Amino acid sequence: MLHVLGVENSLLNQYIAEIRDKNIQQDSLRFRLNLERVGEIFAYEISKALEFTERSIQTPLGIAKVPVLANQPVLATIMRAGLPLHQGLLNYFDKAQNAFISAYRKYEKDGTFNIHFEHISCPDINKKTVIISDSMLATGASMVLSYKALLERGNPIHTHIVSVIASREGVDHLQKHLPSKNISIWVGAIDDELTVKSYIVPGLGDAGDLAFGEKI
């Protein structure tokens, strides 16, 4: 199931506008904060799809019956660009366990690249809900590789994939290479163009560099 939150008017689009703005991007603190805010909005929307249970809460004046999360999800992210978005999700799912995945593009001299998986730090995810995030979904190859790496740690009940900006090609790649059941895709916006170097247009540039500085 595909959810594109940016199709409806909300504050999410204000934050996405700032994330895309090349002038505002010069402030890396603001860029990270906006990604974090977007993560919080995704957390709120995803929570509506999770299972809740009613609890009796003792107040100073009586008993209040309140629906609360039945189980906490496991939050996973692809380093390093996914970290601010992950933090936003963690701000809301503050009791969640966390997983971190190291995967990157290894470029060849001709400009082509392959996705390399290095490491995963992950709790048991068997029969749990997993939310895996990355700021950008370009080709979708990193996300598919990361999802398969997570499956080595267990079989989740449901997996929610979160990205701020996706390419149409990346979304199609996920829908083609991931199971049709028990997968939900959540994005802020979908851009139609992906360059030969696999950059999303108009996109926003390199999210990792904008958040944490240029890499060698």
HELIX and SHEET records of a PDB file:
HELIX    1   1 LEU A    5  VAL A    7  5                                   3    
HELIX    2   2 LEU A   11  ARG A   20  1                                  10    
HELIX    3   3 ILE A   24  GLN A   26  5                                   3    
HELIX    4   4 SER A   28  SER A   47  1                                  20    
HELIX    5   5 LEU A   83  TYR A   92  1                                  10    
HELIX    6   6 ALA A  141  LEU A  151  1                                  11    
HELIX    7   7 ARG A  168  HIS A  177  1                                  10    
HELIX    8   8 ALA A  207  PHE A  212  1                                   6    
SHEET    1   A 7 LEU A   2  VAL A   4  0                                        
SHEET    2   A 7 ILE A 183  ASP A 191  1                                        
SHEET    3   A 7 HIS A 158  SER A 167  1                                        
SHEET    4   A 7 THR A 129  SER A 133  1                                        
SHEET    5   A 7 VAL A  74  MET A  79  1                                        
SHEET    6   A 7 GLN A  97  TYR A 107  1                                        
SHEET    7   A 7 PHE A 113  SER A 121 -1                                        
SHEET    1   B 4 LEU A   2  VAL A   4  0                                        
SHEET    2   B 4 ILE A 183  ASP A 191  1                                        
SHEET    3   B 4 HIS A 158  SER A 167  1                                        
SHEET    4   B 4 MET A 136  LEU A 137  1                                        
SHEET    1   C 2 PHE A  52  GLN A  58  0                                        
SHEET    2   C 2 ILE A  63  LEU A  69 -1                                        
SHEET    1   D 2 GLU A 193  LEU A 194  0                                        
SHEET    2   D 2 ILE A 200  VAL A 201 -1                                        
END                                                                             
